[in-house]
Amino acid sequence: MGRLEGKVAIVTGAARGTGAEAARLFVEEGAQVCIADILDERGEAHAAELGAGAFFQHLDVRREEDWAALLEAVHARFGPVDVLVNNAAILDVRPIAELDPETVRNLLDVNLVGPMIGTRAVMADMAARGAGSIVNLGSIDAMEGMGWVAPYSASKWGLRGFTKSAALELGQKGIRVNLVCPAGGSAELSEGFRKNLMERIEAGEKLSLKGIDHAVMGGRHAKPRDIANVILFLASDDAGFCNGAEYMVDGGHTAGHIWFATE
């Protein structure tokens, strides 16, 4: 019997990357999963691959009407929601001097406001049962700063604060809210970050990538399944007394930056 047997879950940004892997693992563990994303073709294909335990629903996390339609579809297909994974996010890479307010607002709307709307959308289902799990996807950038991603980092620090406030408020209703903080958790975001930097270097800009590959675990970086396993734990009843906490999946990145190698 799977750890999510009989549970109904929504995973946002689940058409690719960490979200897709979390959806796959959830189905393997017995959950019925709504794959929610703006990438319709990829989302439909992933749902078809996962079989009867999953279906795709278009979702722009910024739009309350999309959340209402999604919830209606989930209720019709599977029933009340037990688990919400707020994974959808966007990344913009540029120095502060090049930021424009509209770009910043859009990033905050997706990365921070979206999870708030989603939490509000599902909490009635969970409160009615006296149980539920909301897993927010943060980042190492929710724990420390990084150059050229100031709005992204700000959004993840905000999500960290929202997680703790929601845990206190919703915990009284039996709803757990936790934060997973990966290093390079989304392959798409990580690759996009590197691609943007390389394009600027190739255009003649003097940049150094020193420190970008800070990896403690023998140089290995996080894989989608590494993060999905922690999301699964927090979604399951195994984490029944975990609430308002931050779970680092970074191979020791935030443990420190100085160590001595030995042969």
RAMO-V9234 format. One record per residue. N is the residue number from 1. RES is the residue in three letters. OMEGA is omega in degrees with one decimal (NA if undefined). D_LAST is the distance of its C-alpha to the last C-alpha in Angstrom with 1 decimal. Layout:
N:RES:OMEGA:D_LAST ; N:RES:OMEGA:D_LAST
This chain:
1:MET:-177.2:44.3 ; 2:GLY:-177.8:42.1 ; 3:ARG:178.3:41.0 ; 4:LEU:-177.9:43.3 ; 5:GLU:176.9:46.2 ; 6:GLY:-178.4:49.4 ; 7:LYS:178.1:47.9 ; 8:VAL:-174.7:48.9 ; 9:ALA:170.8:46.3 ; 10:ILE:175.5:46.4 ; 11:VAL:179.3:43.3 ; 12:THR:-177.0:43.8 ; 13:GLY:-170.4:42.1 ; 14:ALA:179.5:41.6 ; 15:ALA:-177.4:42.4 ; 16:ARG:172.8:38.8 ; 17:GLY:-177.3:35.2 ; 18:THR:179.5:34.3 ; 19:GLY:178.6:38.0 ; 20:ALA:179.9:38.6 ; 21:GLU:177.1:35.7 ; 22:ALA:178.4:37.0 ; 23:ALA:178.8:40.5 ; 24:ARG:-179.0:39.3 ; 25:LEU:178.2:37.4 ; 26:PHE:179.1:40.5 ; 27:VAL:177.4:42.8 ; 28:GLU:-177.4:40.6 ; 29:GLU:170.5:40.9 ; 30:GLY:-179.2:44.7 ; 31:ALA:168.6:45.5 ; 32:GLN:-165.1:48.1 ; 33:VAL:169.3:46.6 ; 34:CYS:175.8:48.2 ; 35:ILE:-174.3:46.1 ; 36:ALA:-176.7:47.2 ; 37:ASP:172.5:46.5 ; 38:ILE:-179.8:48.4 ; 39:LEU:-170.5:47.0 ; 40:ASP:-175.6:49.8 ; 41:GLU:180.0:49.1 ; 42:ARG:178.4:45.4 ; 43:GLY:178.3:46.3 ; 44:GLU:-179.2:49.1 ; 45:ALA:-179.5:47.0 ; 46:HIS:178.2:44.3 ; 47:ALA:179.1:46.9 ; 48:ALA:178.9:48.5 ; 49:GLU:-177.2:45.2 ; 50:LEU:174.0:44.8 ; 51:GLY:-172.0:48.3 ; 52:ALA:-178.6:50.9 ; 53:GLY:-178.1:48.5 ; 54:ALA:169.6:48.1 ; 55:PHE:-177.6:50.3 ; 56:PHE:173.7:50.0 ; 57:GLN:177.4:51.8 ; 58:HIS:179.5:51.8 ; 59:LEU:165.0:50.7 ; 60:ASP:-171.1:50.4 ; 61:VAL:-179.6:49.0 ; 62:ARG:-169.7:50.9 ; 63:ARG:179.7:54.3 ; 64:GLU:179.8:55.9 ; 65:GLU:176.0:58.2 ; 66:ASP:177.3:55.3 ; 67:TRP:179.0:53.9 ; 68:ALA:178.7:57.4 ; 69:ALA:178.8:57.7 ; 70:LEU:-178.6:54.3 ; 71:LEU:177.3:55.2 ; 72:GLU:179.8:58.5 ; 73:ALA:179.3:56.9 ; 74:VAL:178.9:54.4 ; 75:HIS:-178.2:57.2 ; 76:ALA:-174.8:59.3 ; 77:ARG:-170.9:56.6 ; 78:PHE:-175.8:54.6 ; 79:GLY:-177.3:56.0 ; 80:PRO:-174.9:54.7 ; 81:VAL:176.5:51.2 ; 82:ASP:-173.3:48.6 ; 83:VAL:171.5:45.5 ; 84:LEU:174.1:44.9 ; 85:VAL:178.2:41.6 ; 86:ASN:-174.6:42.0 ; 87:ASN:-175.0:39.5 ; 88:ALA:-179.8:41.5 ; 89:ALA:173.5:40.3 ; 90:ILE:-177.2:40.5 ; 91:LEU:174.5:38.4 ; 92:ASP:-175.4:39.7 ; 93:VAL:175.4:37.4 ; 94:ARG:177.9:39.0 ; 95:PRO:-176.4:39.1 ; 96:ILE:-178.7:41.6 ; 97:ALA:-177.9:44.0 ; 98:GLU:-177.7:44.6 ; 99:LEU:170.4:45.1 ; 100:ASP:-173.6:48.6 ; 101:PRO:-177.1:50.0 ; 102:GLU:177.6:50.9 ; 103:THR:-179.3:47.3 ; 104:VAL:-179.3:46.1 ; 105:ARG:-179.3:48.8 ; 106:ASN:179.4:48.1 ; 107:LEU:178.8:44.4 ; 108:LEU:178.5:45.3 ; 109:ASP:-179.2:48.0 ; 110:VAL:-169.1:45.7 ; 111:ASN:-175.6:42.6 ; 112:LEU:-179.4:44.4 ; 113:VAL:179.2:48.1 ; 114:GLY:177.4:47.5 ; 115:PRO:177.1:45.7 ; 116:MET:178.9:48.4 ; 117:ILE:179.6:51.1 ; 118:GLY:178.1:49.3 ; 119:THR:179.0:48.9 ; 120:ARG:-177.2:52.6 ; 121:ALA:-173.2:53.6 ; 122:VAL:-170.9:52.0 ; 123:MET:178.8:52.4 ; 124:ALA:176.7:55.9 ; 125:ASP:-176.1:54.9 ; 126:MET:-179.2:52.2 ; 127:ALA:-179.7:54.4 ; 128:ALA:179.3:57.2 ; 129:ARG:-177.4:54.9 ; 130:GLY:-179.5:53.3 ; 131:ALA:177.4:49.8 ; 132:GLY:179.7:47.5 ; 133:SER:173.9:44.1 ; 134:ILE:-179.8:43.3 ; 135:VAL:178.2:39.8 ; 136:ASN:179.4:39.2 ; 137:LEU:177.5:36.4 ; 138:GLY:-176.7:35.0 ; 139:SER:169.2:31.8 ; 140:ILE:178.5:29.0 ; 141:ASP:170.5:31.7 ; 142:ALA:-176.8:33.8 ; 143:MET:-179.5:31.3 ; 144:GLU:179.8:30.5 ; 145:GLY:173.2:32.0 ; 146:MET:178.6:31.2 ; 147:GLY:173.9:33.0 ; 148:TRP:175.8:35.6 ; 149:VAL:-174.2:36.0 ; 150:ALA:179.4:38.1 ; 151:PRO:178.3:40.7 ; 152:TYR:178.5:38.2 ; 153:SER:178.8:36.3 ; 154:ALA:-179.8:39.6 ; 155:SER:-178.6:40.7 ; 156:LYS:171.8:37.7 ; 157:TRP:177.2:38.1 ; 158:GLY:178.9:41.7 ; 159:LEU:176.1:40.9 ; 160:ARG:178.5:38.7 ; 161:GLY:178.3:41.8 ; 162:PHE:179.8:44.1 ; 163:THR:-177.9:41.9 ; 164:LYS:178.7:42.2 ; 165:SER:180.0:46.0 ; 166:ALA:178.9:46.7 ; 167:ALA:178.9:44.8 ; 168:LEU:-176.4:47.1 ; 169:GLU:-173.9:50.2 ; 170:LEU:177.7:49.7 ; 171:GLY:178.0:48.1 ; 172:GLN:179.3:51.6 ; 173:LYS:180.0:52.6 ; 174:GLY:-177.7:49.8 ; 175:ILE:178.6:47.8 ; 176:ARG:179.3:44.1 ; 177:VAL:-176.9:42.4 ; 178:ASN:-176.6:38.7 ; 179:LEU:174.3:36.3 ; 180:VAL:-175.8:33.2 ; 181:CYS:-179.8:30.9 ; 182:PRO:166.2:28.6 ; 183:ALA:-177.8:26.2 ; 184:GLY:-174.4:27.6 ; 185:GLY:178.2:29.7 ; 186:SER:179.9:32.4 ; 187:ALA:-178.7:31.3 ; 188:GLU:-179.8:34.6 ; 189:LEU:-179.0:34.1 ; 190:SER:179.6:30.5 ; 191:GLU:178.8:31.6 ; 192:GLY:178.6:34.7 ; 193:PHE:-179.1:32.9 ; 194:ARG:-178.7:30.7 ; 195:LYS:-179.9:33.8 ; 196:ASN:-179.9:35.8 ; 197:LEU:-178.4:33.4 ; 198:MET:177.7:33.0 ; 199:GLU:-179.6:36.8 ; 200:ARG:177.9:37.2 ; 201:ILE:-179.9:34.7 ; 202:GLU:178.4:36.6 ; 203:ALA:175.3:39.8 ; 204:GLY:-179.4:38.7 ; 205:GLU:-178.6:37.5 ; 206:LYS:-179.2:34.9 ; 207:LEU:174.5:32.1 ; 208:SER:177.2:28.4 ; 209:LEU:-179.2:26.3 ; 210:LYS:176.9:23.5 ; 211:GLY:-176.1:22.2 ; 212:ILE:-178.7:23.8 ; 213:ASP:176.7:20.6 ; 214:HIS:-178.5:19.1 ; 215:ALA:-173.9:17.5 ; 216:VAL:-170.6:15.1 ; 217:MET:177.7:15.0 ; 218:GLY:-179.8:12.6 ; 219:GLY:-178.8:15.2 ; 220:ARG:175.6:18.0 ; 221:HIS:-177.4:21.4 ; 222:ALA:173.0:24.2 ; 223:LYS:179.8:26.4 ; 224:PRO:-179.4:30.1 ; 225:ARG:176.4:29.9 ; 226:ASP:-179.2:27.3 ; 227:ILE:-178.8:29.9 ; 228:ALA:179.3:32.8 ; 229:ASN:178.8:31.6 ; 230:VAL:175.8:31.7 ; 231:ILE:178.4:35.1 ; 232:LEU:179.4:36.3 ; 233:PHE:-177.2:35.4 ; 234:LEU:178.0:37.3 ; 235:ALA:-173.2:40.2 ; 236:SER:177.5:40.6 ; 237:ASP:175.8:42.3 ; 238:ASP:-179.2:39.0 ; 239:ALA:-173.3:38.5 ; 240:GLY:179.2:42.1 ; 241:PHE:177.3:41.3 ; 242:CYS:-176.3:38.9 ; 243:ASN:175.8:40.8 ; 244:GLY:-174.7:40.1 ; 245:ALA:178.2:36.4 ; 246:GLU:-177.8:33.5 ; 247:TYR:-178.9:30.8 ; 248:MET:173.3:27.7 ; 249:VAL:-169.7:26.2 ; 250:ASP:177.8:23.6 ; 251:GLY:-179.6:20.1 ; 252:GLY:-177.4:19.8 ; 253:HIS:-176.4:21.1 ; 254:THR:177.7:23.7 ; 255:ALA:-178.3:21.6 ; 256:GLY:-174.8:20.6 ; 257:HIS:179.6:19.1 ; 258:ILE:172.8:16.7 ; 259:TRP:-177.7:13.2 ; 260:PHE:179.5:10.1 ; 261:ALA:176.3:6.8 ; 262:THR:-179.3:3.8 ; 263:GLU:NA:0.0
